[in-house]
């Protein structure tokens, strides 16, 4: 079975400015994620996914990525690496939510993985 895209993320140099920009541009409804420097973006309709806007980590450039729901983060990272990818973020718990990981595909595009 194909793995679904379940979340998108905008990692911005200035989270607050990005939230304001995208909220005004697309009429997105956002809310602060308690305990995180992160804003959640509500799904706009039944056929859409929600997302988030957060800051980039020190030394990173702003980027946009999407997250694919998987059953096993490490097994998926291992498979991605065998196919030429590089792990960017190993499996990392997100308290009260699940866990995520990031990899760069062979072209350097950052892709997220999520396990709830």
BALOBA-1460 file (C-alpha; in Angstrom, 3 decimals):
// residues 116
<rec num="1" residu="x" x="0.000" y="0.000" z="0.000"/>
<rec num="2" residu="x" x="1.277" y="3.479" z="-0.853"/>
<rec num="3" residu="x" x="2.205" y="5.720" z="2.077"/>
<rec num="4" residu="x" x="0.089" y="8.912" z="2.373"/>
<rec num="5" residu="x" x="1.293" y="12.518" z="2.514"/>
<rec num="6" residu="x" x="-0.116" y="13.689" z="5.856"/>
<rec num="7" residu="x" x="1.443" y="17.065" z="6.690"/>
<rec num="8" residu="x" x="3.322" y="19.943" z="5.100"/>
<rec num="9" residu="x" x="5.781" y="22.265" z="6.754"/>
<rec num="10" residu="x" x="7.234" y="25.662" z="5.973"/>
<rec num="11" residu="x" x="10.514" y="26.288" z="7.786"/>
<rec num="12" residu="x" x="11.073" y="30.030" z="7.679"/>
<rec num="13" residu="x" x="13.768" y="32.484" z="8.742"/>
<rec num="14" residu="x" x="11.061" y="34.371" z="10.693"/>
<rec num="15" residu="x" x="8.128" y="32.173" z="11.770"/>
<rec num="16" residu="x" x="5.852" y="35.052" z="12.834"/>
<rec num="17" residu="x" x="6.363" y="36.904" z="9.549"/>
<rec num="18" residu="x" x="5.732" y="33.711" z="7.559"/>
<rec num="19" residu="x" x="2.534" y="32.972" z="9.516"/>
<rec num="20" residu="x" x="1.265" y="36.484" z="8.806"/>
<rec num="21" residu="x" x="2.173" y="36.267" z="5.103"/>
<rec num="22" residu="x" x="0.591" y="32.869" z="4.399"/>
<rec num="23" residu="x" x="-2.464" y="33.553" z="6.571"/>
<rec num="24" residu="x" x="-3.183" y="36.710" z="4.612"/>
<rec num="25" residu="x" x="-2.291" y="35.240" z="1.220"/>
<rec num="26" residu="x" x="-4.302" y="32.001" z="1.473"/>
<rec num="27" residu="x" x="-6.735" y="32.809" z="4.319"/>
<rec num="28" residu="x" x="-5.159" y="30.009" z="6.348"/>
<rec num="29" residu="x" x="-6.314" y="29.583" z="9.926"/>
<rec num="30" residu="x" x="-3.353" y="29.081" z="12.234"/>
<rec num="31" residu="x" x="-2.870" y="28.441" z="15.928"/>
<rec num="32" residu="x" x="0.176" y="28.334" z="18.173"/>
<rec num="33" residu="x" x="1.396" y="24.858" z="19.112"/>
<rec num="34" residu="x" x="1.659" y="24.901" z="22.926"/>
<rec num="35" residu="x" x="5.247" y="24.495" z="24.103"/>
<rec num="36" residu="x" x="6.764" y="24.844" z="20.620"/>
<rec num="37" residu="x" x="8.005" y="27.722" z="18.453"/>
<rec num="38" residu="x" x="5.560" y="26.501" z="15.828"/>
<rec num="39" residu="x" x="2.192" y="27.388" z="14.319"/>
<rec num="40" residu="x" x="-0.293" y="24.778" z="13.118"/>
<rec num="41" residu="x" x="-2.159" y="25.350" z="9.864"/>
<rec num="42" residu="x" x="-5.680" y="23.901" z="9.775"/>
<rec num="43" residu="x" x="-6.719" y="21.720" z="6.836"/>
<rec num="44" residu="x" x="-8.779" y="23.955" z="4.541"/>
<rec num="45" residu="x" x="-11.277" y="21.335" z="3.353"/>
<rec num="46" residu="x" x="-12.048" y="17.623" z="3.461"/>
<rec num="47" residu="x" x="-9.652" y="16.931" z="0.593"/>
<rec num="48" residu="x" x="-6.690" y="18.844" z="2.047"/>
<rec num="49" residu="x" x="-4.057" y="18.276" z="4.702"/>
<rec num="50" residu="x" x="-2.994" y="20.501" z="7.536"/>
<rec num="51" residu="x" x="0.504" y="21.722" z="8.080"/>
<rec num="52" residu="x" x="2.752" y="23.901" z="10.104"/>
<rec num="53" residu="x" x="5.083" y="26.865" z="10.034"/>
<rec num="54" residu="x" x="8.195" y="26.901" z="12.160"/>
<rec num="55" residu="x" x="11.684" y="28.338" z="12.316"/>
<rec num="56" residu="x" x="14.702" y="26.891" z="10.542"/>
<rec num="57" residu="x" x="17.442" y="25.440" z="12.704"/>
<rec num="58" residu="x" x="20.721" y="27.371" z="13.034"/>
<rec num="59" residu="x" x="22.718" y="27.120" z="9.816"/>
<rec num="60" residu="x" x="19.748" y="25.960" z="7.724"/>
<rec num="61" residu="x" x="18.205" y="27.820" z="4.832"/>
<rec num="62" residu="x" x="14.394" y="28.202" z="4.746"/>
<rec num="63" residu="x" x="12.643" y="25.279" z="3.060"/>
<rec num="64" residu="x" x="9.284" y="23.631" z="2.448"/>
<rec num="65" residu="x" x="8.767" y="19.933" z="2.919"/>
<rec num="66" residu="x" x="6.011" y="17.396" z="3.230"/>
<rec num="67" residu="x" x="5.669" y="14.478" z="5.623"/>
<rec num="68" residu="x" x="4.746" y="10.942" z="4.659"/>
<rec num="69" residu="x" x="3.096" y="8.670" z="7.220"/>
<rec num="70" residu="x" x="5.122" y="5.481" z="7.767"/>
<rec num="71" residu="x" x="4.995" y="2.535" z="10.173"/>
<rec num="72" residu="x" x="8.722" y="2.474" z="10.982"/>
<rec num="73" residu="x" x="10.826" y="5.634" z="10.803"/>
<rec num="74" residu="x" x="14.246" y="3.953" z="11.036"/>
<rec num="75" residu="x" x="13.410" y="1.226" z="8.527"/>
<rec num="76" residu="x" x="12.221" y="3.885" z="6.066"/>
<rec num="77" residu="x" x="15.384" y="5.967" z="6.611"/>
<rec num="78" residu="x" x="17.497" y="2.849" z="6.059"/>
<rec num="79" residu="x" x="15.654" y="2.108" z="2.812"/>
<rec num="80" residu="x" x="16.009" y="5.743" z="1.684"/>
<rec num="81" residu="x" x="19.767" y="5.624" z="2.350"/>
<rec num="82" residu="x" x="20.108" y="2.417" z="0.306"/>
<rec num="83" residu="x" x="18.416" y="4.319" z="-2.531"/>
<rec num="84" residu="x" x="20.908" y="7.219" z="-2.286"/>
<rec num="85" residu="x" x="19.343" y="9.509" z="0.343"/>
<rec num="86" residu="x" x="21.022" y="10.954" z="3.431"/>
<rec num="87" residu="x" x="19.453" y="11.176" z="6.900"/>
<rec num="88" residu="x" x="19.072" y="14.789" z="8.039"/>
<rec num="89" residu="x" x="17.175" y="14.178" z="11.297"/>
<rec num="90" residu="x" x="17.061" y="10.728" z="12.908"/>
<rec num="91" residu="x" x="13.813" y="9.513" z="14.498"/>
<rec num="92" residu="x" x="12.865" y="12.225" z="16.990"/>
<rec num="93" residu="x" x="9.962" y="12.077" z="19.456"/>
<rec num="94" residu="x" x="7.366" y="14.844" z="19.380"/>
<rec num="95" residu="x" x="5.800" y="14.804" z="22.861"/>
<rec num="96" residu="x" x="2.083" y="13.899" z="22.908"/>
<rec num="97" residu="x" x="2.024" y="13.647" z="19.080"/>
<rec num="98" residu="x" x="4.344" y="10.946" z="17.688"/>
<rec num="99" residu="x" x="7.787" y="11.042" z="16.107"/>
<rec num="100" residu="x" x="9.364" y="12.399" z="12.950"/>
<rec num="101" residu="x" x="12.514" y="12.104" z="10.856"/>
<rec num="102" residu="x" x="13.934" y="13.926" z="7.832"/>
<rec num="103" residu="x" x="16.073" y="12.825" z="4.908"/>
<rec num="104" residu="x" x="17.557" y="14.515" z="1.855"/>
<rec num="105" residu="x" x="16.789" y="12.674" z="-1.369"/>
<rec num="106" residu="x" x="19.565" y="12.172" z="-3.951"/>
<rec num="107" residu="x" x="18.925" y="15.724" z="-5.252"/>
<rec num="108" residu="x" x="19.080" y="17.228" z="-1.749"/>
<rec num="109" residu="x" x="15.323" y="17.767" z="-1.374"/>
<rec num="110" residu="x" x="14.258" y="17.457" z="2.261"/>
<rec num="111" residu="x" x="11.416" y="14.976" z="2.863"/>
<rec num="112" residu="x" x="9.762" y="14.312" z="6.221"/>
<rec num="113" residu="x" x="8.551" y="11.074" z="7.756"/>
<rec num="114" residu="x" x="5.971" y="10.834" z="10.526"/>
<rec num="115" residu="x" x="4.732" y="8.056" z="12.788"/>
<rec num="116" residu="x" x="1.772" y="8.816" z="15.058"/>
